Structure formats: structure tokens, C-alpha cells
């Protein structure tokens, strides 16, 4: 049996009465800059966020327990007498869900020192397998395989398979809205269009994977799309765009040019020509016209990405890896991002040439020099950007962004005094 909640199709089950909380452990910091502004489970991979995947599997809403304490003012854990905590970096599957729902009170499901889930009446703040026995919890070992986000590149690396899984969950037992006869469709059975979407004079090739077009989304004339692909509600693919497989575009985005194996989490624009490949882009970002990112080094070496936890660059093990850009970051016309670049939250990048491979949060500038995007000016820009989507930058959001601004000052080496 299924029910709809805010457009999300969820399964109803006997276990709907249980209280579930998605928690973040210390390793969620490995997903920075995205976990500066959201819990791990708020990250979209495939068609849904991790939280939406769990809501579908468990048949009810879940609350969050972030690792970063300042996020708890926005994402609050709902506690009851019987709680099941689930690691927010985990991607659900049938076997994992069954094992979690089979936990007895006071039991924890673990893989070595990694905690997957805990059932307890306690209000837990730490999820360390070595500490849980001190709280009277019994550790159970999970022996099956599982999927989990560990680093930002996992988002685009796992995205194609997740689109396929989410597509099956969303479309099973449902009928797609009709497509206009002006379109050219390959493997129409794996193309699903929600009501209110407009797709006219486009090429949709689902031979390598499904194509999902969300409610009230638009695919304009001449766009060429290969699956697996997902377009979120109220988003637009602009005229003549070339979209390769394993790409997801979240809600309220405008995307043009060439995009390959990338994830745009939502509320962001890449409205013009330019290449985006093997990249992950947060909320409220904007790419200037003809911005490009490199996703392959000239010497074909393995790409390294900045790691905020270690404070150094680490190997991704990938030959193809592009740009990681946190929420509220922007770049000007003709910006060129080198292979394996990380941009934090609230940065504004512009100028000719390649900027450095790590651009801290609230950076202002580019290859010719860096300054700080001071908060009053940043808030003015953010307010205008969000107003265009009918959303207000409220005081809570400002407090969260101020905390991030202060916390990330250590990375802005050009600053000569404490901010």
C-alpha cells in the first residue's frame, strides 16, 4: 500500500508507528561543504534525497540529528520512548531495512567501528561503536553489503545507479503523462513524465537508463538527453542543451550547455553554454555564461580533492572528477575551474585564468587575488537570489550562515585579523 506526502510516494507498513531519526556521525564532515548547511541525509543522489529514500522505505516522516550542533536549530530530532537512529549517510536497501527494523531495544547494528543504526529510548549525542557498550547497548555485526556516501565524489559516482533505483520506486504501478508527438523518444517505456511537465521538440534516449521529468518541469526545443537522468520539479532544460547520463538536476533549476555525470542539488542555475562534468553543485549557486570545469587532468593522473577534515588534498581514486561547489556560491562569466576544485559556501569567483583548487567559504575574487565576501554584502545578494524563487532568507538561515562564516575564517589565509 502507498500514500502520497508532499509529492513523495511512501510505502505504508506495520513499522510506520516507530520513530526514526537520521543521525550524522563525525564522518559526515567528510561530505563538506554540503554538510555545512544540511544533514547528510539532505543530500540528493539519484532522484530523491537520502531522507526521501528512507521515508519511502519506512512509510513515514523522519527527523534529523546533525553532527554540527548549529544545524540542530533548523533540523530538530523528534524523540519518543522507542527510537531507531539510522546513519544519515546510508542508502537504504531491502536487506538493510529489514535488519534495522529487526533490532531489539538496546541493540546497535554495526560494521566494525561504524554504527549503522541504534534502537534505544535514550537521547544519543554520539555514535561511536566503542562508546555504545558503555551506555548499555549491545552491538550486532552487519555482514551484508551496503551503500553509503563517504566523500563528495560518491554523489556523482553513485548517481546513475540511484536514479535507476528511485525511478523504479517512483514509477511502479503508475502511468506517465503523455509526451508531445514532436519529441523523438528512444525506449519510451523508461521515460516517465509527471503531470504539468512540458517536453517539446526534444530528443530523449533512455536506452542506457531511465529518464524522469518532474512535475511542472520543462525541457525546451532541441535539448538532447541521455539516461539515466532526472529533472526535478519546476526545473528547466534550456534550448539545445546536451545532457549526458548519470545526471540529476534538482528542483527549481535552469540548466543549459553541456552536462555529464553531475548532480545539481536544487535552486541553482547553469543557464548558458559551457561544460559541467563529474561535479556536484549545491543550492542557490549560479554559473556565469561559458563557465567550464575540467574533469580530466592533462596527464590522466588520479584526481585529488581538498579534504576539510585532514586539512590537505586526498586522492579520490578517480580519473574523472570535476567541481564540488557548496551552497550560495557563484562564478562570473568565462570562469575556468581546474580538475578537482572545491568551492565552499557563499563564495563569489570571477576573473581570467584558473583559480586555485580550494576556494574557502566566503571567498571573493579569483586568480588575480582573493578577498572576503563580507556578510552584509553576502546577505544582500542571497536575499535577492532567494526572492526570485519566492523564498525569504530568514534570521535562522542568517544565523547558520554566520556560524559557517566564522568557522571557516581559518581557511581564508588572506585575512589579517579575526573576523
C-alpha angles and dihedrals in degrees: 000000000000137000133190122234118179091333093311115119111220134185117238115220144160088266094061089100093063121097115240127192124187108217133195120221126201091272089068086083086070085071093061135162088039095051091054087080106024142023115266090255090060090069116105117226115167113352098322136046115250089256091054090051090055092045089055093048096044099037099232146068120278134206128219138239106194123203091222105073096211089063091061090077087067101027107045125186115233109217128200136165092273116037133173112202115202125192105253093216091062121104109214127240131170097261094047092048091051092049092049093048089049093060115120123222109286095020129123128199112219145169106210103303094343114103113214100174142347132198113205145128090230127103098240122202100172129048104195116140091215092056101041095078088057086062091053095259122144116226119223121191119233110212103179127090120266140179123238140165110242103158136015093258089061087071095067094029092059096033100098094054091045092053088055093049094046092045091057092048094047099043106036109119093006134104123228121238112256119273122225114258091236090076126090110224129190116196094001092188089073095049116092124183122188122221115280095026120129121212115169132169094349136133115237115184113186096166093111097037144337127293119215122191114191132222115297092358122141133217109192131214119297097013114146117206130181122191150275084067138141129193117192127225118288091010126131134215105203129225117294095005118158112214120183126201131283089041127134126188116192129216125304098015134136115209133179138156122040123334128176131181094338137135124216105190096207148284091047135118135220094165102162144050119295136099127275115181137170090352141134120213125190133216124300095016127142131198117206120229115291094009112157137185127204115230098178128052118233090239092047092236124153112278124243125208131199111260115205094197096057095030092230142080116278131195115258093196086230130118091199116053126137134171133344111196126181128217122296095015122138138187131201131236116302094009112167118207118196124226112289100013122166120201118188130214122305099006125153112203126186144141138080123298131029117311118219119285093249119047111181123225114284093018116159120197138018143230092340093058144306135248134166125274094227116219100245091054092041092052091050090056095043092051092053093046094049094044088062087065093043093253126129122221096229130197093261091057090047091053091051092048091046089055091051090047092055095041093052096047089098089070095052096086093178092068112100099194140036112275 
